[in-house]
């Protein structure tokens, strides 16, 4: 972990990341033990499939449900662990597809509550960016929230990346919802809120101008 020349805010971020990484790892260990123990019960039940005992079918169905939920928990724990480790360093080279998949997963629950889906489009060919891992996730989360507030129920938010002259653009967009087009003060308020991470990223945030879409474009150097 890079501890050189950290501000007090950076030290707090690094501490939070370290603690979250440790706890998420422990939770994944607990889930792994549950998966192992439920698998053992399934193996014992399979030793004599002809043997009949009360509630065999219900027990088998319960073990299947446990296995599925443990899988969900392991996936969530893995994503939480990745988020925590994004706070380790202030600069790293990231695969864009991994980055977009990660923020889509982290924000999916909030979108699902609004009956909105988030889709990350794979880049062709695959691309990488040299950036601040935690702060770019923070900005992308704000972009998704911006779109969620302006997207029709049942809509889809799309994340995609494309090269630009001398940089990279990550676009977060969706079909326009019922809300009216807003003035420049809206994006200015968002830019003010994201001033610190945007300055650290050396990035710019632009509003998409398409009539039938709403969204933002994050332009990275």
RATA-V94995 format. One record per run of one state. SS is the DSSP state (A for helix, B for strand, O for the rest). FROM is the first residue (numbers start at 0). LEN is the number of residues. If there is no record, write none. Layout:
{{SS FROM LEN} {SS FROM LEN}}
This chain:
{{O 0 7} {A 7 39} {O 46 9} {A 55 30} {O 85 6} {B 91 4} {A 95 18} {O 113 3} {B 116 4} {O 120 7} {B 127 4} {O 131 1} {A 132 16} {O 148 7} {B 155 9} {O 164 2} {B 166 9} {O 175 8} {A 183 10} {O 193 1} {A 194 7} {O 201 2} {B 203 4} {O 207 5} {B 212 8} {O 220 1}}
